[in-house]
């Protein structure tokens, strides 16, 4: 194709993109209102997000009052993981993104969540591992939201992702509405490491959308450490902080 042909093709692509943008304008990931660009929030939704800066409990990252180093729960029972790194606190706006992704099929929302999460990636991370879905739930949904989010984090940070290193070998019930102890029992022995060589000796970061009680994450952390991971930190879009949200989403 000659230079004139390339110029015409480029002009046509711009016209098509402009037409699509006019007919299907970018929309706020939180409420669906039109916004100026993809992955941008409208002003009310942006104001409704509580971004976390990492200050808090030295073990789990829960925001604390001035002068405290560890929260009471971690002092009483130190966690096996190397910290929980969340982009935002779970709340009405933060909750909408996982819902739109998992139940509305809005897979582009995964990349919206990945941007702020990439900025919270723990220093020294060597491998991203998404929390897996059981094959039957994956078949029904068509995708694993943790994989989509992890791919977005990997693209932004250069940290590789082992999407199949961890598998869910036992179907578990939806955790929504269960008490913390019930959640822990529901996910016990539900996971195993398929590729121990991929995680052995690595500082692993477990990727998920929402961290609630930590039952699912704890089960994953245990098997990753047994497989030889040096450490396992948790990276998520939102984490439950307020007790009135403690039974909100699946974790």
Secondary structure by P-SEA (a helix, b strand, c coil): ccaaaaaaaaaaaaaaaaaaaaacccccccccccccccccccaaaaaabbbbccccccccccccccccccccccccccccccbbbbcccccaaaaaaaaaaccccccaaaaaaaaaaaaaccccccccccccccaaaaaaacccaaaaaaaaaaaacccccccccccccccccccccccaaaaaaaacccccccccccccccbbbbbbcccccaaaaaaaaaaaaaacccbbbbbbcbbbccccccccccc
